[in-house]
Amino acid sequence: MSGDLLDKNSEGDSRKETSVTEVADIHQYGGGEFSAGSDSATGNGRCRSEYKRSIGENSLESISSGVSDDGLMQAAGGSSFGRGRISSSGREHQPLLKLDECNYNNFPNDPGFNDLVRQTEVAIECGILPERIYQGSSGSYFVKNNSGKTIAVFKPKDEEPYGRLNPKWTKWLHKICCPCCFGRSCLVPNQGYLSEAGASVVDQKLQLNVVPKTKVVGLISETFNYIRIDREKARAKRAVFERFPTLGRRFHRIGLPPKRGSFQLFVEGYKDAEYWLRRFETEPLTETVEKQFQLQFERIVVLDYIIRNTDRGNDNWLIKYDKPEVKETVEDQEWNVVKSPEIKVAAIDNGLAFPFKHPDSWRAYPYYWAWLPCAKVPFSQEIKDLVLPKTSDMNFVQDLCDDLYLLFNQDKGFDKQMFENQMGVLRGQILNLNQALKDGRTPVQLVQMPSVIIERSIDASGGRFRTLSDNFKQRFQYDTPLFSWC
């Protein structure tokens, strides 16, 4: 392993590198603006590492100033998932991960997202740790860059609402006092982080642009919820490494274990939909702004219906409303400068979607936006032109399923048959959506359509991708839950 690390360092020195002192791009993902910020890797005097980027591979490395190659060989540093780093203070974080983890946080096709993840890793190394969000029913964290600005929300897999390390006592109490109603029988357990990323895949594939970009990453932080034995093991290994470096280099890992989860870019200037919807009741929108909002609302309807979101209340989708402003002008100008009003929406909290069957037990998990007045308006021609050409193409639908397969297959508990059941529900939802758009129906009429499942049968020689031997069978699910209103 030491030889591999030395080869990697020598290879990195031979490449042409440029110092990254500013990453200031505004990424337009979905309904909001996502600021990458402007930072160097020397924050608050706690980290003297120089933040560099390799031009050829868009990979960011932390090069410790004043440390020789031998020192790098002996050190076991870094909070990066899959990258050994050390800080100048000698603190050890996360060395020597498995080879299959080395490129886990590498997104070569998305350098903007890649840079944000690297900023997060450098910030954690410099002591700017993620902060737990105390709202909600799971362990989720505000992730910051080196200047302390929130840039993303990280949700670890094992701290999900029904995860074993969920730090919120409400779900623990729910599990102890009412185990028969614990969890959602239509969802695959502990795949919320994949559901978050999957909603982003569907959003980008359909060009809806309402989901902040979300991907699966791995992070390490002392503020995450770890079991005590993990913390004690990390402390013991660190002590051994500091006293016996030769022996310490034999450890597979010295720091805390990395946590995989969903990494969703943070949106600024948005508030809960509930807040603005109440305001709109007393302060009606103008006709132009109302039309904009209707188009944005229909995009959320399309997204939620396709992924069969079981948790879309008015508190987990956001609205950003920039009111019209009249700016002061010079006396010689005849007209005042008016800032046009703008309204956008963002669909967050998509972790309870992609069921393998329609709800048929206790609760129906309805779409709460169906009670809004804008849900009684027929789908616009704009949304038809955007969605129908794609969803009417069976090759496009199968490509979407293949992309989701590559995402969901990352989970260690991945079950191919369960995934096919999930895609059967998704295909049925797309079929209903196409029919509703063609018939000029409203979102309310869409959710009242019968539940359809389109199953795919593949012969023994078939793979996960579509072949001429694929056959699709349509069936209806007639079982209904006991309570249809919740």
C-alpha positions in Angstrom: 0.0 0.0 0.0 2.9 2.4 0.8 4.4 1.7 -2.6 1.0 2.5 -4.3 0.8 5.7 -2.4 4.3 6.7 -3.3 3.6 6.0 -7.0 0.5 8.1 -6.8 2.4 11.0 -5.2 5.1 10.9 -7.8 2.6 10.7 -10.6 0.8 13.7 -9.1 4.0 15.7 -9.0 4.6 15.1 -12.7 1.3 16.5 -13.7 0.8 20.2 -14.4 -1.2 21.6 -11.5 -2.8 25.0 -10.9 -3.7 26.4 -7.5 -7.4 26.8 -6.9 -8.0 29.9 -4.9 -11.5 30.6 -6.0 -14.4 28.5 -7.1 -17.1 31.0 -7.8 -19.6 29.5 -10.1 -23.4 29.9 -9.9 -24.9 26.5 -10.8 -28.5 26.7 -12.0 -29.9 23.4 -10.8 -33.7 23.2 -10.8 -35.6 26.1 -9.4 -32.8 27.8 -7.5 -29.3 29.1 -7.6 -26.6 27.1 -6.0 -23.5 29.1 -5.1 -20.2 27.3 -5.0 -18.6 30.0 -3.1 -15.1 31.5 -3.2 -12.6 29.8 -0.9 -9.0 28.9 -0.3 -8.1 25.9 1.7 -6.4 27.9 4.5 -9.4 28.6 6.7 -9.1 30.3 10.1 -5.4 29.3 10.4 -6.4 25.7 11.2 -5.4 24.1 8.0 -2.3 25.0 6.0 -3.0 22.6 3.1 -2.9 24.1 -0.3 -6.1 23.3 -2.3 -5.0 22.2 -5.8 -6.8 20.9 -8.9 -5.3 18.7 -11.6 -6.3 20.1 -14.9 -6.4 16.8 -16.7 -8.7 14.9 -14.3 -10.5 17.7 -12.4 -9.3 16.0 -9.2 -8.6 18.1 -6.2 -5.8 17.2 -3.8 -4.7 18.6 -0.5 -0.9 19.0 -0.6 0.5 19.6 2.9 3.0 22.4 3.0 6.4 21.7 4.4 5.9 17.9 4.6 8.3 15.6 2.7 7.3 12.6 0.7 8.4 10.3 3.5 6.2 12.2 5.9 3.3 11.7 3.6 4.1 8.0 3.4 4.0 7.7 7.2 1.0 10.0 7.8 -2.6 8.7 7.7 -4.6 11.8 7.2 -7.7 13.2 5.6 -11.4 13.4 6.0 -11.8 12.7 2.3 -13.6 9.6 1.4 -11.1 7.5 -0.5 -8.2 10.1 -0.4 -5.4 10.1 2.3 -4.8 13.6 3.7 -2.9 15.0 6.5 -3.1 18.4 8.1 -0.1 20.4 9.1 -1.0 20.0 12.8 -0.5 16.2 12.5 -4.1 15.3 13.0 -5.1 12.0 11.4 -8.5 11.6 9.9 -9.0 8.9 7.3 -6.2 7.0 5.5 -5.9 3.9 3.4 -9.3 3.0 2.1 -10.1 0.0 -0.1 -9.3 0.4 -3.8 -13.0 0.2 -4.8 -13.6 3.3 -2.7 -10.8 5.4 -4.1 -13.0 7.1 -6.8 -16.3 7.0 -4.9 -16.5 10.8 -4.6 -15.2 11.4 -8.1 -17.7 12.9 -10.6 -15.7 13.5 -13.8 -18.8 14.4 -15.8 -19.9 17.0 -13.4 -16.9 19.2 -12.4 -19.1 21.8 -10.6 -20.5 19.2 -8.3 -17.1 17.6 -7.9 -15.6 20.9 -6.7 -18.4 21.3 -4.1 -17.7 17.9 -2.7 -14.0 18.7 -2.5 -14.7 21.9 -0.7 -16.7 20.0 1.8 -13.9 17.5 2.4 -11.3 20.3 2.9 -13.7 22.2 5.3 -14.1 19.0 7.4 -10.4 18.6 7.5 -10.0 22.2 8.7 -12.5 21.7 11.5 -15.6 23.1 9.9 -17.8 20.2 10.6 -21.4 19.5 9.3 -24.1 20.6 11.6 -27.1 18.4 12.4 -30.5 19.6 11.4 -32.8 19.3 14.4 -36.0 19.4 12.3 -37.3 16.3 10.7 -37.3 12.7 11.6 -33.8 11.6 10.4 -30.2 12.5 10.9 -29.5 15.1 8.3 -26.7 17.7 8.3 -25.9 21.1 6.9 -22.6 20.8 5.0 -20.4 23.9 4.8 -17.4 25.0 2.8 -14.2 26.4 4.2 -15.7 29.9 4.7 -18.6 28.5 6.8 -21.2 28.9 4.1 -23.8 26.1 3.8 -23.6 24.5 0.4 -25.4 21.2 0.8 -27.5 18.8 2.9 -26.1 15.4 3.7 -28.3 12.5 4.7 -26.4 9.3 5.8 -28.0 6.0 4.9 -27.8 4.6 8.5 -29.4 7.7 10.0 -32.5 7.7 7.9 -36.0 7.7 9.6 -35.9 3.9 10.0 -32.1 3.5 10.1 -30.3 1.8 13.0 -28.4 5.0 13.9 -31.2 7.6 13.6 -30.4 10.1 16.3 -34.0 11.4 16.5 -35.8 9.8 19.5 -39.3 10.1 18.0 -38.7 7.3 15.5 -37.1 5.2 18.3 -40.2 5.7 20.4 -42.4 4.9 17.4 -40.5 1.6 16.9 -40.7 0.6 20.6 -44.3 1.6 21.2 -46.0 0.8 17.9 -43.8 -1.8 16.0 -46.8 -3.0 14.0 -47.0 0.4 12.2 -43.3 1.0 12.0 -42.0 1.8 8.6 -43.8 1.9 5.3 -44.7 -1.5 3.9 -44.6 -0.3 0.3 -41.0 1.0 0.4 -37.6 -0.8 0.5 -36.1 -0.2 4.0 -33.2 2.2 4.3 -32.9 3.3 0.7 -33.9 6.9 1.3 -30.5 8.2 0.2 -30.9 6.4 -3.2 -34.5 7.7 -3.5 -33.1 11.3 -3.0 -30.6 10.7 -5.7 -33.0 8.9 -7.9 -35.5 11.8 -7.9 -32.6 14.0 -9.1 -32.0 11.5 -12.0 -35.7 11.6 -13.0 -35.7 15.4 -12.7 -32.7 15.8 -15.0 -33.8 13.2 -17.4 -37.2 14.9 -17.9 -35.6 18.4 -17.7 -38.1 19.5 -15.0 -35.4 21.4 -13.1 -37.2 21.4 -9.7 -34.9 19.1 -7.7 -31.6 20.4 -6.4 -28.9 18.3 -7.8 -28.4 15.2 -5.6 -25.8 12.4 -5.7 -24.5 9.7 -3.5 -21.2 10.6 -1.7 -19.2 9.4 1.3 -18.2 11.7 4.1 -16.6 11.3 7.5 -17.2 13.7 10.4 -17.2 13.5 14.2 -20.6 15.2 14.3 -22.2 12.2 12.6 -23.9 9.6 14.8 -21.5 6.7 15.2 -21.9 3.8 17.6 -19.5 3.9 20.6 -17.4 1.0 19.4 -16.5 2.8 16.2 -15.3 5.9 18.1 -13.3 3.8 20.6 -11.7 1.8 17.8 -10.7 5.0 15.9 -9.3 6.4 19.1 -7.3 3.3 19.9 -5.9 3.0 16.3 -4.9 6.6 16.4 -3.0 6.1 19.6 -1.2 3.1 18.2 -0.4 4.9 15.0 1.1 7.9 16.8 3.3 5.7 19.0 4.1 3.0 16.5 3.9 4.5 13.0 5.2 1.3 11.3 2.5 -0.8 12.9 -0.1 1.9 12.3 0.4 1.8 8.6 -0.8 -1.7 8.5 -4.3 -0.7 9.6 -7.0 -0.7 6.9 -8.4 2.5 8.4 -7.4 4.6 11.4 -10.2 7.2 11.6 -14.0 6.8 11.8 -15.7 4.8 9.0 -17.1 6.8 6.1 -20.8 7.2 5.8 -22.6 7.0 2.4 -25.6 9.1 1.9 -27.3 11.7 -0.3 -25.6 15.0 -0.9 -28.1 17.6 -2.1 -27.1 21.1 -3.0 -28.5 23.8 -0.8 -30.9 26.3 -2.2 -30.9 29.9 -1.0 -33.8 32.3 -0.6 -36.5 29.6 -0.5 -39.2 29.1 2.2 -41.6 26.3 3.0 -44.5 26.1 0.5 -46.9 26.4 3.4 -45.6 29.9 4.2 -46.1 31.3 0.8 -49.3 29.5 0.1 -50.9 31.2 3.1 -49.5 34.5 2.0 -51.0 34.0 -1.5 -54.4 33.7 0.1 -54.3 37.2 1.4 -51.9 38.7 -1.2 -53.0 37.2 -4.6 -50.4 36.9 -7.3 -50.6 38.8 -10.6 -51.8 36.9 -13.6 -48.3 36.6 -15.0 -46.8 35.4 -11.8 -49.7 33.0 -11.2 -49.1 31.4 -14.6 -45.4 31.0 -13.7 -46.3 29.3 -10.5 -48.8 27.0 -12.2 -46.1 25.8 -14.6 -43.6 25.2 -11.7 -46.3 23.4 -9.7 -47.1 21.1 -12.6 -43.5 20.1 -12.8 -43.6 19.0 -9.2 -46.8 17.1 -9.9 -45.1 15.2 -12.8 -42.1 14.4 -10.6 -44.0 13.2 -7.6 -46.4 11.1 -9.6 -43.7 9.3 -11.6 -41.6 8.4 -8.5 -44.8 7.8 -6.4 -43.6 10.1 -3.6 -45.2 9.0 -0.4 -44.2 12.0 1.6 -45.0 15.2 -0.2 -46.5 17.6 2.3 -46.5 21.4 2.0 -43.5 21.5 4.4 -41.1 19.6 2.1 -41.3 21.5 -1.1 -40.1 25.1 -1.3 -41.0 28.3 -3.0 -38.9 31.3 -3.8 -40.8 34.5 -4.6 -39.0 37.6 -5.6 -41.6 40.4 -5.5 -41.5 43.2 -8.0 -39.4 46.1 -6.9 -39.3 49.7 -8.2 -35.7 51.1 -8.1 -34.9 54.8 -7.7 -33.7 56.4 -10.9 -32.0 59.7 -11.8 -34.2 62.7 -12.3 -33.6 62.9 -16.1 -35.1 59.4 -16.7 -38.8 59.4 -17.5 -39.5 55.8 -16.4 -38.6 54.0 -13.2 -36.6 50.7 -13.4 -38.9 47.8 -12.3 -37.5 44.4 -11.3 -39.9 41.8 -12.7 -41.4 39.4 -10.2 -40.2 35.8 -10.3 -41.3 32.6 -8.6 -39.6 29.2 -8.5 -40.1 26.0 -6.6 -37.8 23.3 -5.3 -38.7 19.7 -4.5 -36.7 18.5 -1.5 -37.1 15.5 0.8 -37.6 12.9 -1.8 -36.3 10.0 0.4 -39.7 8.2 0.7 -40.3 7.4 -3.0 -39.9 4.6 -5.5 -42.2 2.0 -3.8 -42.2 -1.6 -5.0 -46.0 -1.6 -4.8 -48.7 0.9 -4.4 -49.8 1.6 -0.7 -52.3 -1.1 0.3 -51.9 -1.5 4.0 -52.9 1.2 6.6 -52.3 4.5 4.9 -52.6 5.8 1.3 -49.9 8.4 1.6 -51.7 10.9 -0.7 -50.2 13.8 -2.6 -51.1 16.7 -0.4 -50.7 19.2 -3.2 -53.9 17.6 -4.7 -55.9 19.7 -2.3 -54.5 23.0 -3.6 -56.6 25.1 -6.0 -53.9 24.9 -8.7 -54.4 21.1 -8.8 -57.9 21.7 -10.3 -56.5 23.4 -13.4 -55.9 21.2 -16.4 -52.3 20.5 -17.4 -50.9 23.3 -19.6 -49.6 22.9 -23.1 -46.1 23.8 -22.0 -45.9 20.7 -19.7 -47.3 18.5 -22.4 -44.7 19.7 -24.9 -42.0 19.1 -22.3 -43.0 15.7 -21.0 -45.0 13.8 -23.6 -42.3 13.4 -26.3 -40.1 11.7 -23.8 -42.4 9.6 -21.7 -44.3 8.3 -24.8 -41.0 6.8 -26.1 -40.5 3.4 -24.6 -36.8 3.5 -25.3 -36.6 6.7 -23.2 -38.5 5.0 -20.4 -36.1 2.1 -20.4 -33.1 4.3 -20.5 -34.5 6.0 -17.4 -34.8 2.6 -15.7 -31.3 1.7 -16.7 -29.9 4.9 -15.2 -31.8 4.2 -12.0 -30.4 0.6 -12.0 -26.9 1.9 -12.1 -27.7 4.1 -9.1 -29.6 1.7 -7.0 -27.1 -1.1 -7.6 -24.6 0.8 -5.4 -26.4 -0.4 -2.3 -25.0 -3.5 -0.6 -28.5 -4.8 0.0 -29.6 -4.3 -3.7 -32.2 -6.9 -4.8 -32.7 -7.2 -8.5 -36.3 -8.5 -8.3 -37.3 -5.8 -5.8 -35.8 -3.2 -8.2 -37.9 -4.6 -11.1 -41.0 -4.3 -8.9 -40.1 -0.6 -8.3 -39.7 0.0 -12.0 -43.0 -1.8 -12.7 -44.7 0.8 -10.5 -42.8 3.6 -12.2 -43.8 2.5 -15.7 -47.4 2.3 -14.6 -47.3 5.8 -13.3 -45.8 7.0 -16.6 -48.6 5.3 -18.5 -51.2 7.0 -16.4 -49.5 10.4 -16.7 -49.3 10.1 -20.5 -53.0 9.3 -20.7 -53.9 12.2 -18.4 -51.8 14.7 -20.4 -53.4 13.5 -23.7 -56.9 13.8 -22.3 -56.4 17.2 -20.9 -57.0 16.2 -17.3 -56.2 18.0 -14.1 -53.7 16.8 -11.4 -56.6 15.9 -9.2 -58.0 13.7 -11.9 -54.6 12.2 -12.4 -54.2 10.9 -8.8 -57.7 9.4 -9.0 -56.8 7.1 -11.9 -56.5 3.4 -11.0 -53.1 2.1 -10.0 -51.3 0.4 -12.8 -48.2 -1.8 -12.8 -46.2 -2.7 -15.9 -44.0 -5.7 -15.3 -41.2 -6.8 -17.5 -40.4 -10.4 -18.1 -37.0 -11.3 -19.4 -35.8 -14.7 -20.6 -32.8 -16.5 -19.1 -30.3 -14.9 -21.4 -31.6 -11.4 -20.9 -29.8 -8.7 -18.9 -30.9 -5.6 -17.2 -31.0 -3.6 -20.4 -33.8 -3.9 -23.0 -33.6 -6.6 -25.7 -36.0 -7.8 -28.3 -37.0 -10.7 -26.0 -38.5 -8.3 -23.4 -42.2 -8.6 -22.8 -44.3 -6.2 -20.8 -47.4 -7.1 -18.9 -49.9 -4.6 -17.5 -52.0 -5.3 -14.4 -54.0 -3.3 -12.0 -53.6 -3.2 -8.2 -57.1 -3.3 -6.6 -56.0 -3.5 -3.0 -56.6 -0.2 -1.2 -55.4 1.0 2.2 -57.6 1.2 5.2 -57.3 5.0 5.5 -57.4 6.9 2.2 -57.0 10.4 3.6 -53.6 10.1 5.3 
